[in-house]
Amino acid sequence: MTMNIIQGKSTGEVWVNYCKTVYSDGSDFHDEGEKIKELLDVFISFTVFNPTDKIFEEFGDKKLVELYHQKMVSTEIVPELNCSYGKRLYDQMGVDQIKWLTDRLKIKPETKAATISLLLPSDPGPRIPCLSVIDVKIRNNKLNFTGFFRSQNVARSYANFITCHELHKKIAEKVNCPLGSMKFFISSAHIYEKDFPFISDLVSKTSL
């Protein structure tokens, strides 16, 4: 099985190419009785990330982005999403993982071990985080961010990318380092049947 590599000339083009690839090349599958298109082993690369890309502005949902922002920063469960990444990032079994990560980078900028997990053994949920692992490295005087998603809803993925970019910026500022690339590995990239019309419309209207 080969890795499906997604790139583009702009932030929006990367996302459109991602949607288009999963929609066209994904296999028919299911999730709790709902039909999905699923593509395994996807790698996405953003050399430079623009959170206000015109494609996000036209096709994105600002309310959804705000919910995902709250999920990333709040240590309380976000009711609409039934989860909190903030709890896992800033209070994982009593550990502020972002502080731990930035402290490690300050002590040893060349470290290969600035890596954190959002998962727990026998994870109690209520929802097991889709974003499972974050790794950052300073190379060529830039802070590079890599995330691993066990699963990702492609139609909403732009909100994931925007909020990961916010976290990337926060970490870079804490260690006084310019932003580098942002990359993601997705084990299961999927589109729910209810989102097929949205994805089809997005791809036809952008036609990159």
N, C-alpha and C positions, 0 to 999 in steps of 0.2 A: 504494500500500500504506500503510495507517495503522498508527500505533503502538498497541500493546496495553498499556493503562495499568492497573497493578495497585495497589490501595490497600486500606486496611482500618482498622477502629477500634482494632485491637490488633496487636501483632507477629505473633501466631499467626494472626490472621484474614488478614493480608496473605499469609502463606505458604499458607494453605488456599485463598485466592482465586487465587493463582498456580497451585497444583496443579490446581484445578478448571478454570481457564480453559484451560490447556494440554491437559488431558485431554479436555475437551469441544470445544474449538475447534481443536486442533492437527490438522495434516494427517498422513495415513498416509505414512510414509517408511521409510527403512532406514539402518542403519549397520553396515557390514561383515557383512551378511547377517542382522542382527537387526532385527526390526520396531520402529519407534518412532513416537510421536506427536510432531510437531514444530510449534512456533509461532515464527515469526520476528518480530523487532522488538518486544521486550517492554521496558517501563519499569516498574520497581518502586520505590515510595517508602515509606520508614519515617520518619515524623516523629520518633518516639521509639522506640528499640529496646530490648526486654526479652529478654535471652538466656535467662531462666528462665521464659518464658511457659509457661502450663500445657499448651498444645498441644505445644510442644517436649518438655516433660517426659513427656507421655503417649505421643507417637508417635515421638519422636526416639531415636536410638541414641547413648548417651554414649561408647561406644567409637569410633564414627565421628567424633564431634566431637573427641575427643582426637587421632585420626589427622590430622584436618584442622588442628588446632592445631599439631601437630608439623610438618606440611607448611608452615605459615605461618612458623614461627620457626626451624626447623632449616636449616642450610646443607648438610646431607647429604641424599641421596635417601632418602625414606621408602619402604622396600621394598614395603609393602602398596599404596602408591599410585603407585610408580615415578616420583616427581617431588618437587621441593622448590621452594616459592615463596620460602622463606627465603633460598636461594642467590641468587635473582633480586632480592630486596629488599635484602639486606644485603651482597652481594658480587657485584654485577653487573659483570663485567669489572673487578673490583678496587674498585668504588665502592659504598659504603654508601648506597643510595638513600634510605633513611628519614632518615638524618642529613642528606643533601643537601637533602631536602624540608623538614625542620624548620628547618634553618639558613636556607633561603630565606624561610620564613614569619617567622622572627625578624627578619631584616634588612628585609623588606618585607611587613608583614602583609596589605596589600591586594593582593598579587600575584595575577595570573591564570595564573601559570606554575608553580604547585606541582603538577607533573604528572610521573608516572614510568611507564615501560613495563617489563613483565616479559618482553617478547619480545626476541629477538636476530635480526639479519639471518641468513638461511639457518639458522634456528633448529635446533640439533643435538638438541634434546630432552633426555632420552629421551622425554618427553612435552611437547608444546607447551602452555604454560600456558593453561588456560581463562580465568582472570582475566588479562586482557591489559594493562589500563591502570588506574591509580589517579590521581584528581585530588582535591585538597583546597583549599578556599577558606575564608577567614575573612570572614564577612559578618554584619552585625548582632551583632558580638562573639561569634559562635559558629563553631565549626569544622565545616564541611559536607564530607561524604565522598561521592565518586561513583566507582563502579567500572564498567568495561566488560568483560563476558564475551563472548568470541567464541562460546562454547558453554557450556551449563550443564545438568547432570543435575538435573531438577526434584525428583525424589524425595530427593536428598541435599542440595538447595540450602540447607536450614536450617543445615547445618554450615558452608557457605560464609558465610552471613550472620552467624553467631555469631562466626566467626574474623575476619571483616572488621570486626565491631564491636569486637573486642579490639584490632585494629590502629588503628582510629579512636580509641579511648580512649588508646592509647599515644601517638599523635601529638598529641592534644589536651593530654595531660599535659605533654609535652615543650615545647609552646609556651604552656602555662598559659592555655588557652582552654576554655570550656565546650563540651560536645558540641552539635552541631547535627543536621541531618538526615543520613540515609544513603540514597543512591539508587543504582540499578543499571540499566544498559542491557544487555540480553541479545540478542545477534544470533540465536542458535539455542537456544531453550528446548525441551528434549526429555524425554520419558519412555520408558524402555526397556520392551519388552513384559513382561519379567520383573517389572517394578514396577507393572504395571496393577492387580493385585489390591490392593496396598498403597494406591495412590492412590484407588482406588474405595472401599476401606474407610475411609480418612481422610476423604474428602468426605462419605460417608454418615453417619459417626458425629459429625461436627462440625456439618454442616448449618447453617452460619452465614447 
